């Protein structure tokens, strides 16, 4: 499960890199600058959490949960607070993000128990 979530987080980082490469720092011109800056920062946070999860680190799970909560909050704010719309057909990307975020948060307690702790994490990464 950590591998799947980690891979999806790395995919998210790639999506943000492509947006930045194609459209520049302000890829969503309709959004405030600070929101674009946050979405661009997800390149680092998505990539780091994905790599840490692929290495079976609990810190990766914690970072993923925090990143998903912040990403969901920013996107829901963008939909409802900036665009004054709703989660309709034009918001498929946000709906998919919401589903993935809920999946991550719902499975996090179970996944935490599956990931090694302290010395076990060190042994797992050197094996």
N, C-alpha and C positions, 0 to 999 in steps of 0.2 A: 504494500500500500504506500509506503514512504517513497518507493521508486516512482510510482505513478504520479503522486502529488508533486514530487520533486521535478519530474519531467514536465508536468504542466506548468509549474512555476518558471522553469527555464524557457518554455515556449512563450510564456507571458513576457519575459525579458526580451526575447527576440522580436515579438510584436512591437514592443516599445522602441527598440532599436530601429526597426524598419520605419515606424512612424517618424522618428527623429530624422532618419536619413532622407526620407521622401518629402516630408513636410516642414522640417526644421523644428526649432525649439517650441514654436507656438503652433503645433499641429492641429489644434482645435481653436481656430481663431475666435470662435464664439465664446470660449471660456476665458475667465480671468487669468492673468499671467501666473498667479500663485498656483492655480489648479493645473495649468500646463507644466509648471515646474515640478509639482508633486508627481504627476504622471510620468515625467521624464526620470525622476528619481527612482521610479519603480524598476528601471533597468538594473540598478544596483541591488535593490532589495529583493526583487524576484530572483535574480541570478544567485545571490548569496544564499537565500533560503532554499532554492532548488539544489544547489551544490551541497549544502549542509545536510539536507534530507537524503540525497543520494549517498552521502557518507554515513548515514544512519545516526545523525547527531540530534539529540533532543533540542538543542538550540535552534536547529533548522525548523523544527516543528513550531516552537514558540515564535520564531521570526515569521514563519508562514502565517500563523494565526493573526499576529499583529498586522502584517502586511495586508492580509485579506480583509480584516476589519476596516483598516484605513482606506483601502481601495474601494470597498463596497460603500463606505460612507461618502467618499468623494464622488463616486459615480451616481449614487442616489441623489446627492446634493446637486450634481450637474443636471440630472433629469428633472427633478422637481423644483429646485431652487433657482437654477440659471435658465434652463430652457422652458420651464413651466409647462412640462408635458407629463406623460405618464409612461408606464412600461408597456407600450404597445408594440406593434410590428416594427416600428423604427428603432426599437431599443433591444433588438435580439442580442447584441453583444453584452448589454448590461444584464439581461435575463440569464444568459449563459454564465456570466461572472457570478451572479447571485446564486445560481444552482451550485457552482463549484465551491463558492465560499461557504455555503451552508453544509455541503458535503465535508469540506475540510474541518469546519468547526464541530460538526456532529461526530466525526470519527476521531478527532484529536485525543479525547481521553483514552480510547482504546489503543490508538497508535502510540501514545506516550508510553503505555505499558509494554509495548513491543520493542521499543528502542532501548538500546543498552544505556546504562548509567555509568558515570565516573570511570572506574578502572576497566569495566567491561567495554566501554566505548573506545578506550585506548587500545585494548586488545583486539577489538573488531577491526579497527582501522589499520593495524599493523599486520593483520593476518592475510 
